[in-house]
Amino acid sequence: MDRVRFINHKGIEILLLDFSGCQAMEIFPIFNSAKSMISSRPHSSLLTLADVTGTQVNDTISQQVRSFTIHNKPYVKASAVVGVEGIKKVILGKVEIASKREFREFDTLEQAKDWLVEQK
């Protein structure tokens, strides 16, 4: 299964970034794959959904997430995230401040997808 892919929800395209169940070192290839896809899109055009359910994080990943989200800012119209709990809540708060972006948190992928299509 490809961890970076476009999905269609109610006729709207969403970029799914599937980090679910990843060990910390498995995240870097996902970032690299996603960066080229994201930067090939027009500014303020992307709806993104990150699933971080069961993902391991550490300080290095936290720094990489900030860099990744700053890189993506010009291309993203709205972002949703699923699976944010524990230390990931703290990291997400720091990422929002550093990137000057807002990430809407949801309990389920379906809730996140429904909200994203409303942002189009």
BELLIN-V832251 format. One record per pair of residues at least 12 apart in sequence whose C-alpha atoms are under 10 Angstrom apart, sorted by the first residue. I is the first residue (numbers start at 1). J is the second residue. Records with the same first field share a line. If there is no record, write none. Layout:
I->J  J
This chain:
1->18
2->16  17  18  30  33
3->16  17  18  19  20  27  29  30  31  33  34  50  51
4->16  17  18  19  30  31  32  33  34  35  37  50
5->17  18  33  34  37
6->37  47  48  49
7->49  113
8->113  117
9->110  113  114  116  117
10->113  114  117
11->117
12->47  113  116  117  118  120
13->46  47  48  113  116  117  120
14->46  47  48  49  78  79  113  116  117
15->34  37  38  46  47  48  49  50  76  79
16->34  47  48  49  50  51  80  81  109  113
17->30  31  33  34  48  49  50  51  52  81
18->30  49  50  51  52  53  55  82
19->31  50  51  52  53  54  55  56  83
20->50  51  52  53  54  55  56  82  83
21->51  52  53  54  55  56
22->52  53  54  55  56  57
23->54  55  56  57  58
24->55  56  57  58  59  60  61  62
25->56  57  58  60  61
26->55  56
27->55  56  57  61  64  65
28->61  64  65
31->64  65  67  68  69
32->68
34->68  72
35->68  69  71  72
36->72
38->71  72  73  74  75  76
39->71  72  73  74  75  76
40->75
41->74  75  76
42->74  75  76
43->72  73  74  75  76  77
44->72  73  74  75  76  77  78
45->74  75  76  77  78  120
46->72  73  74  75  76  77  78  79  116  120
47->75  76  77  78  79  80  113  116  117  119  120
48->75  76  77  78  79  80  81  103  112  113  116
49->78  79  80  81  82  103  104  105  109  112  113  116
50->79  80  81  82  83  84  103  105  109  112
51->80  81  82  83  84  106  108  109  112
52->81  82  83  84  85  88
53->81  82  83  84  85  88  107  108
54->83  84  85
55->83  84  88
56->87  88
57->87  88  91
58->87  88  91
59->91
61->91
62->88  90  91  92  94  95
63->91  94  95
64->95
65->91  92  94  95  99
66->91  92  94  95  96  97  98  99
67->95  98  99
68->95  99
69->95  96  98  99  100  101
70->95  96  98  99  100  101
71->99
72->99  101
73->99  100  101
76->101
77->101  116  119  120
78->101  102  103  104  115  116  117  118  119  120
79->101  102  103  104  105  112  113  115  116  119
80->102  103  104  105  106  109  111  112  113  115  116
81->103  104  105  106  107  108  109  112  113
82->103  104  105  106  107  108  109  110  111  112
83->105  106  107  108  109
84->105  106  107
89->105
92->105
104->116
